[in-house]
Amino acid sequence: MNIAIDYTSAARQRAGIGRYTRSLIRALAQLDATNQYALYVPRDATQLDDTRAFPKNFHVARAPLNERYMVALWQRVRVPLPIEIFTGASDVFYSPDFVLPPTRAKRKILTVHDLSFKRHHETAVPNLKWYLEGAVPRAVQRADLILADSDATRRDLIELFAAPPARVRTLYSGCDACFQRVTDAQELKRVRDTYQLHRPFILNVGTIEPRKNLPRLIEAFSRLKQRRELDLVIAGGRGWMYDEIYQAPQKFGVNAQVRFIGFTPDADLPALYSLAELFAYPSLYEGFGLPVLEALACGAAVAAELRRAFEQQT
């Protein structure tokens, strides 16, 4: 069987869906040495180190244009240029990132991680919201199988996009085996020194964007009686609409105790989770909330409220 996979997010995004896709395809490569896999990437894809360790039945198929132009052709102008021109003929096409390109595959599989742009539209930049509101419903209607990260996302797909219930399945995320409690003193010291973590700290991990509810977290931290003995460490790259977030420490009088350490490589995260006194995750909305699972796997105490992701699932 010939299977084509949109590997763009894995090759272009360091966190979030990129990490999800890299982990998923790594695991698939360990399990299947029989079927033929074509990993589609645009011309500007750079994070392809993982693919060098894949078996011979996996190969990278690169488009001649950058991601921006391919997205414009397929999703904005809607040119019906089938992805098989780059990947070769496929029996199954899988997209792990919300949308489907034109494809001649007999079966189309799509993962939708969340519908935050519908449930909390104020947290998305207008251009992104406009794009997703057009491209995601089209993909949902075309897909033969839609994978949702949680029952809440499954219900959202059925309610908001009229997805046929029989075609939507919940597939929960897992975390890599590297996420376990770190006890090695040298590794813990290395991470402490790298990020200058010389005091006990509360940790948050995620892209810096409004949906993560970070001003409220900073405000709550400012009200802690014990806060003078703690730092609040926020790990994550910049997303969008983040000005208010970076101004919040000064607004609440905790500028010296709130640390934005930027994007952290996967290799550093297990030690960060292990060092934290508490992992706090107050997102307004999550399809699943993978950092919560990672923190728990590393033995961290967790304070989280993910109402949409986990309601009615226990």
Stockholm file with secondary structure:
# STOCKHOLM 1.0

chainA/1-314         MNIAIDYTSAARQRAGIGRYTRSLIRALAQLDATNQYALYVPRDATQLDDTRAFPKNFHVARAPLNERYMVALWQRVRVPLPIEIFTGASDVFYSPDFVLPPTRAKRKILTVHDLSFKRHHETAVPNLKWYLEGAVPRAVQRADLILADSDATRRDLIELFAAPPARVRTLYSGCDACFQRVTDAQELKRVRDTYQLHRPFILNVGTIEPRKNLPRLIEAFSRLKQRRELDLVIAGGRGWMYDEIYQAPQKFGVNAQVRFIGFTPDADLPALYSLAELFAYPSLYEGFGLPVLEALACGAAVAAELRRAFEQQT
#=GR chainA/1-314 SS CEEEEECHHHHHCSSTHHHHHHHHHHHHHHHCSSSEEEEEECTTCCCCGGGGGSCTTEEEEECSSCHHHHHIIIIISCCCCCTHHHHCCCSEEEESSSCCCCCCCSEEEEEECCCHHHHTGGGSCHHHHHHHHHHHHHHHHHCSEEEESSHHHHHHHHHHHCCCGGGEEECCCCCCTTCSCCCCHHHHHHHHHHHTCCSCEEEEESCBSGGGCHHHHHHHHHTCTTGGGCEEEEECCBCSSCHHHHHHHHHTTCTTTEEEEECCCGGGHHHHHHHCSEEEECCSCCSSCHHHHHHHHTTCCEEECCHHHHTTCC
#=GC SS_cons         CEEEEECHHHHHCSSTHHHHHHHHHHHHHHHCSSSEEEEEECTTCCCCGGGGGSCTTEEEEECSSCHHHHHIIIIISCCCCCTHHHHCCCSEEEESSSCCCCCCCSEEEEEECCCHHHHTGGGSCHHHHHHHHHHHHHHHHHCSEEEESSHHHHHHHHHHHCCCGGGEEECCCCCCTTCSCCCCHHHHHHHHHHHTCCSCEEEEESCBSGGGCHHHHHHHHHTCTTGGGCEEEEECCBCSSCHHHHHHHHHTTCTTTEEEEECCCGGGHHHHHHHCSEEEECCSCCSSCHHHHHHHHTTCCEEECCHHHHTTCC
//
